[in-house]
Amino acid sequence: MANAEFFADIFPADFWDRIDRTKLIEDRHSFFGDAEVFEWLIRTTRPEVIVELGSWKGHSANYMADVCRQQGLNTKIICVDTFNGSAEHWHDPGMRAEMHLTNGRPTILERFMGNTVARGNTDHVFPLPLDGKTAAALFRMYELRADLIFIDAGHEYEMVRDDIRAYWPLLSERGVMFGDDYQMWMTAVAAHDVAKELNVPVMVAMRKWIYMTPALQQAMLPPGSQIRTQFDGWEIQHHFGDPEHTAKVVADYRGRVPM
Ligand SMILES: C[S@@+](CC[C@H](N)C(=O)[O-])C[C@H]1O[C@@H](n2cnc3c(N)ncnc32)[C@H](O)[C@@H]1O
């Protein structure tokens, strides 16, 4: 009921019909990677609701939507983002250009929406243009629960730590939380520090940290993933799970989103 109430109020059935499509822009710039980890997590959890914190131009969200559709799932993906960029995007000249400022404001939301419409995912993907803390407060008011939560907003230690702490209570019982950029030590150490507080082991697959919740413990631990008790470095794992399946997922992804 809590989730139904949230969607009825915030993303009613005509949400996308009310968007002025003449203002939307398609834009391929993306931070998305490790498609096979997303695919595996969606197959494992079969989520009804996904919360993504940090969406940029929507490529990770739209990839998840594509996988959900392939799996016959009617998943709704709530994308929390200020759509105003992170500190590092404002600092780096190349990234600043990627925000395409108009009247002093990034046009990331227009690009997120343009990509979502172009990919045919308006039944699945819903942008919530709030900062992570405000969105978490809103979710608490509705007692919203998500089956999969992906953390990919600010990458400073305190930001990652606080995001995990704020979003962990929103997970459903069978839910799984994961996050990007384990290769960045601040992200990895924050993921390990909060895992200790919560008493959950950390699984590492490619660049993703994943909290081993009971839902995952019941599933097979795929080859190519590791359980870590502390951060002791990172090196890329070039495939995840069954190599043949991984190659198929990657080829399929490349076919849909030219890189
Ligand atoms: C690395 S990008 C996300 C990339 C995206 N997941 C993908 O794979 O394409 C980080 C995003 O986090 C957003 N962000 C940073 N700090 C935030 C905050 N406190 N609340 C909400 N969004 C935030 C930025 O606007 C940016 O779009």
The ligand as an SDF file (V2000), in Angstrom:
LIG
                    3D

 27 29  0  0  0  0  0  0  0  0999 V2000
   28.2580    9.3660  -11.5220 C   0  0  0  0  0  0  0  0  0  0  0  0
   26.7670   10.1750  -11.8580 S   0  0  0  0  0  0  0  0  0  0  0  0
   25.6010    8.8680  -11.9830 C   0  0  0  0  0  0  0  0  0  0  0  0
   25.8400    8.0000  -13.1660 C   0  0  0  0  0  0  0  0  0  0  0  0
   24.7100    7.0680  -13.5800 C   0  0  0  0  0  0  0  0  0  0  0  0
   24.3450    6.1450  -12.5120 N   0  0  0  0  0  0  0  0  0  0  0  0
   25.1490    6.2850  -14.8150 C   0  0  0  0  0  0  0  0  0  0  0  0
   25.6120    5.1380  -14.6450 O   0  0  0  0  0  0  0  0  0  0  0  0
   25.0610    6.7970  -15.9340 O   0  0  0  0  0  0  0  0  0  0  0  0
   26.3880   10.9310  -10.3200 C   0  0  0  0  0  0  0  0  0  0  0  0
   25.0540   11.6650  -10.2790 C   0  0  0  0  0  0  0  0  0  0  0  0
   24.7640   11.9320   -8.8980 O   0  0  0  0  0  0  0  0  0  0  0  0
   24.0820   13.1580   -8.8040 C   0  0  0  0  0  0  0  0  0  0  0  0
   24.2580   13.6280   -7.4210 N   0  0  0  0  0  0  0  0  0  0  0  0
   25.4020   14.0110   -6.8080 C   0  0  0  0  0  0  0  0  0  0  0  0
   25.1580   14.3280   -5.5260 N   0  0  0  0  0  0  0  0  0  0  0  0
   23.8370   14.1320   -5.3140 C   0  0  0  0  0  0  0  0  0  0  0  0
   22.9750   14.2630   -4.1960 C   0  0  0  0  0  0  0  0  0  0  0  0
   23.4360   14.6650   -3.0040 N   0  0  0  0  0  0  0  0  0  0  0  0
   21.6870   13.9870   -4.3350 N   0  0  0  0  0  0  0  0  0  0  0  0
   21.1750   13.5500   -5.5400 C   0  0  0  0  0  0  0  0  0  0  0  0
   21.9530   13.3980   -6.6380 N   0  0  0  0  0  0  0  0  0  0  0  0
   23.2550   13.6800   -6.5300 C   0  0  0  0  0  0  0  0  0  0  0  0
   24.7010   14.0370   -9.8660 C   0  0  0  0  0  0  0  0  0  0  0  0
   23.8190   15.0560  -10.2800 O   0  0  0  0  0  0  0  0  0  0  0  0
   25.0310   13.0310  -10.9740 C   0  0  0  0  0  0  0  0  0  0  0  0
   24.0350   13.0460  -11.9630 O   0  0  0  0  0  0  0  0  0  0  0  0
  1  2  1  0
  2  3  1  0
  2 10  1  0
  3  4  1  0
  4  5  1  0
  5  6  1  0
  5  7  1  0
  7  8  2  0
  7  9  1  0
 10 11  1  0
 11 12  1  0
 11 26  1  0
 12 13  1  0
 13 14  1  0
 13 24  1  0
 14 15  1  0
 14 23  1  0
 15 16  2  0
 16 17  1  0
 17 18  1  0
 17 23  2  0
 18 19  1  0
 18 20  2  0
 20 21  1  0
 21 22  2  0
 22 23  1  0
 24 25  1  0
 24 26  1  0
 26 27  1  0
M  CHG  2   2   1   9  -1
M  END
$$$$
